[in-house]
């Protein structure tokens, strides 16, 4: 659904968003943005629950660190410190990793502009000198929204469990005599929410993978920008009578053709 830029031709679009995107695409982009915002809030709440701090303190700390990357990393580290239910450590870490992964797709979608209308390909942010390409088809957007929606339910259950685990963990650390009492108080809640958490996680994992990029028919590939500028340089050099001339764009194009690379139908799913 997203990949490093591979299309060197000009795009095919009218420039009128109401013509280039369908009402359903607009709706799904909005749904993705809102579902992600809800999931992000839950990750921040999980982080706060791991350390037993108030929402204000948690928000203040998150705003002073390296954003969500640090929040996810520290939450995963804290969860692995919990002594009760160690079997959940890997599962919870994977749920938080899923959030980080889906965030990259959400970022690609909300920062994209429509580029190639017939195939639904958009162009996004620069990464290492190349524009990210992202599929904005209704199928791709609907799939991403479905994963974010399931993740939101998954993280809601995870949050409740983490709150209970933290309360038991504080007894282990500061009041060992109260461990049995804390377990008796919170274990029923943990046992009730673990199946719910796994139900939503399994539902997310059962969704079909992100779609791959389509092949572009010859009549839909637009103008080859690199070839256009290469020809212009050749013409300019001939008009100026330049003899000692090497067309670097032509060399780059030839090198690109000789180097085997991924097909345009393939991309990072």
Protein Blocks (a to p, Z undefined) as FASTA:
>chain_A
ZZcdfbfbdcddehiaklmpcfklmmmmmmmmmmmmmmmmmmmmmmmmmnopafklmmmm
mmmmghjklmmmmmmmmmmmpmghkllmmmmmmmmmmmmmmmmmmmmmmmpccfblmnop
acdddeehiacdddfbfklmmmmmmmmmmmmmmmmmmmmmmmmmmmmmmmmmmmmmlmmm
mmmmmmmmmmmmmmmmmmmmmmmmmpccddddddddfklnopafklmmmmmmmmmmmmno
pabdcdfklmmmmmmmmpccddfkbccZZ
